[in-house]
Amino acid sequence: MASSKHRPVELPSWCPNFNSPPGDDFVFAGVIGYQAGFDSWEERIQSRVLSVPDSDNLKFFGFQIDHVHTVVSSPEYCYDAKKWKGPGGTVDQLLQEEVKCLELSQQTYDLHDQIPDAHWRTLVADSTLQGKTPLEPVVFEDYLRLKEQWTWQSDTTYMDYVGTVTPSERQSVLSYYQSIEAKKTRTFFSTDGRRVGLGPFDLRVGDVICVLYGGAPLFVLRFEDGEEAKGDGNVATLIGDVYVHGLMDLKSMPSDTRREDRYFLVG
C-alpha cells in the first residue's frame, strides 16, 4: 500500500492506482530492514487484514504510535515529478528546502547548534538507493560535503559544482544526492512525539501515524475531525506509507506513545 497522486475518486484509499505513471513515488516497503509491523519474516506472512462484507472497506490490525505535528512546505516541483528540476535544478532551490528541514529537525530535537543524526538520515529515509538500511555513520560526511557545495555555489547547478570534488568524493556525494532525489516527492515533517520523518506528498498536520501488522513501513491514516477517538467503526482514509526515524523496528519501538492494539477500518 502506497500513496498514489493520480487517484480516481471511486478507488478505495487502500488500493494503489496501478494506472499511475511509473516512478510516481518512492515505496518504503521495498527497503530491506524496515520491520515496523512485524518481529520476524515468518510473522509477516500471517494475514492481519479482514474484508468487510458488502463493502469496499478493509480492516487492518495494528496500533497508533504518533501524530503529524509540523509539515515542511516544499517547492511545487517536489509535488510533481514532471516539474522536478532533478540534477539540473538550481542549488539555491535545494538549499532553501534543506534549510527549512534542518530548522525543523533542530527544533524537534532541541539541538539548535547541532545537526541531529536523525536529520541527515531522514532526508534519505536512512536507506541507500538499493534499499538497504541503516546508513553507515560515514555517510554524514557526504551530507556535510553536499551541503557545503550547495552553500558555496548556490547560484549554479548541481552538475556545475559536482566537478569540483575528487572522483571518490564525487561518487559518494552523488550517491547521497541521488538518494535525496529518489525521495523528492516525499514530505519532510515532525511528529507530536518529537521525531522527524518522510511521508506522502499530501501529508497534513494531525494525520495519524500507525503500525499495521505485517507491513514493513509505518502508515498514515486520516480521520474526520474527532472520529479517531470513537473506536473501530470509523472509516479512515489511507494516505500512504511513511518513514519516521526511530520507529521503523517493532522490537525497539518505544512503549510510551504506543496505543492499544485495534482494527482500523479503511475505505
ZIRAHU-V158827 format. One record per residue. N is the residue number from 1. PSI is psi in radians with two decimals (none if undefined). Layout:
N | PSI
N | PSI
//
This chain:
1 | 2.22
2 | 2.78
3 | 2.54
4 | 2.18
5 | -0.67
6 | 1.65
7 | 2.11
8 | 2.53
9 | -0.46
10 | -0.10
11 | 2.22
12 | 2.59
13 | -0.41
14 | -0.19
15 | 2.06
16 | 2.62
17 | 1.79
18 | -0.07
19 | 0.04
20 | 2.65
21 | 2.50
22 | 2.54
23 | 0.38
24 | -0.59
25 | 2.66
26 | 2.28
27 | 2.04
28 | -0.36
29 | -0.33
30 | -0.04
31 | 2.17
32 | 2.03
33 | -0.36
34 | 2.20
35 | 0.90
36 | -0.48
37 | 0.20
38 | 2.66
39 | -0.50
40 | 2.80
41 | -0.52
42 | -0.67
43 | -0.53
44 | -0.60
45 | -0.14
46 | 2.18
47 | 2.28
48 | 0.36
49 | 2.32
50 | 2.43
51 | 2.70
52 | 2.07
53 | 2.46
54 | 0.66
55 | 2.72
56 | 0.01
57 | 2.68
58 | 2.68
59 | 2.21
60 | 2.28
61 | 2.30
62 | -2.65
63 | 2.74
64 | 2.43
65 | -0.42
66 | 3.10
67 | 2.67
68 | 2.23
69 | -0.92
70 | 2.42
71 | 2.29
72 | 2.21
73 | 1.96
74 | 2.74
75 | 2.76
76 | -0.61
77 | -0.33
78 | -0.30
79 | -0.26
80 | 1.97
81 | -0.55
82 | -0.42
83 | -0.11
84 | 2.26
85 | -0.45
86 | -2.62
87 | -0.34
88 | -0.06
89 | 2.67
90 | 2.52
91 | -0.54
92 | -0.69
93 | -0.78
94 | -0.69
95 | -0.73
96 | -0.73
97 | -0.75
98 | -0.68
99 | -0.76
100 | -0.73
101 | -0.73
102 | -0.72
103 | -0.71
104 | -0.70
105 | -0.77
106 | -0.69
107 | -0.72
108 | -0.74
109 | 0.07
110 | 0.79
111 | 1.25
112 | -0.34
113 | 0.20
114 | 2.89
115 | 1.89
116 | 2.44
117 | -0.64
118 | -0.46
119 | -1.03
120 | -0.44
121 | -0.72
122 | -0.52
123 | -0.51
124 | 0.34
125 | 0.55
126 | 0.72
127 | 2.70
128 | 3.04
129 | -0.44
130 | 0.01
131 | 0.49
132 | 2.48
133 | 2.63
134 | 2.96
135 | 2.63
136 | 2.55
137 | -0.50
138 | -0.34
139 | -0.37
140 | -0.61
141 | -0.58
142 | -0.70
143 | -0.83
144 | -0.74
145 | -0.71
146 | -0.75
147 | -0.68
148 | -0.74
149 | -0.70
150 | -0.72
151 | -0.67
152 | -0.71
153 | 1.05
154 | -0.11
155 | 0.20
156 | -3.05
157 | 2.85
158 | -0.77
159 | -0.40
160 | -0.85
161 | -0.30
162 | -0.38
163 | -0.09
164 | -0.10
165 | 2.90
166 | 2.80
167 | -0.76
168 | -0.70
169 | -0.70
170 | -0.79
171 | -0.70
172 | -0.80
173 | -0.69
174 | -0.66
175 | -0.73
176 | -0.75
177 | -0.75
178 | -0.54
179 | -0.66
180 | -0.80
181 | -0.61
182 | -0.44
183 | 0.43
184 | -0.44
185 | 0.03
186 | 2.68
187 | 2.27
188 | 2.37
189 | 2.94
190 | 2.89
191 | 2.88
192 | -0.51
193 | 0.23
194 | 0.96
195 | 2.93
196 | 2.76
197 | 3.14
198 | 2.27
199 | -3.02
200 | 2.79
201 | -0.49
202 | 0.55
203 | 2.53
204 | 2.69
205 | 2.35
206 | -0.22
207 | 2.59
208 | 2.24
209 | 2.20
210 | 2.68
211 | 2.21
212 | 1.98
213 | 2.32
214 | -0.29
215 | 2.46
216 | -0.82
217 | -3.10
218 | 2.96
219 | 2.69
220 | 2.22
221 | 2.60
222 | 2.20
223 | 2.71
224 | 2.76
225 | 2.13
226 | -0.18
227 | -0.42
228 | -0.66
229 | 0.01
230 | -0.03
231 | -2.98
232 | -0.25
233 | 0.00
234 | 2.27
235 | 2.23
236 | 2.77
237 | 2.24
238 | 2.06
239 | -0.60
240 | -3.07
241 | 2.80
242 | 2.60
243 | 2.24
244 | 2.16
245 | 2.23
246 | -0.02
247 | 0.36
248 | 0.18
249 | 2.07
250 | -0.62
251 | -0.61
252 | 0.19
253 | 2.28
254 | 2.51
255 | -0.23
256 | -0.48
257 | 0.02
258 | 2.22
259 | 3.07
260 | 2.67
261 | 2.52
262 | 2.97
263 | 2.37
264 | 2.18
265 | 2.04
266 | 2.23
267 | none
//
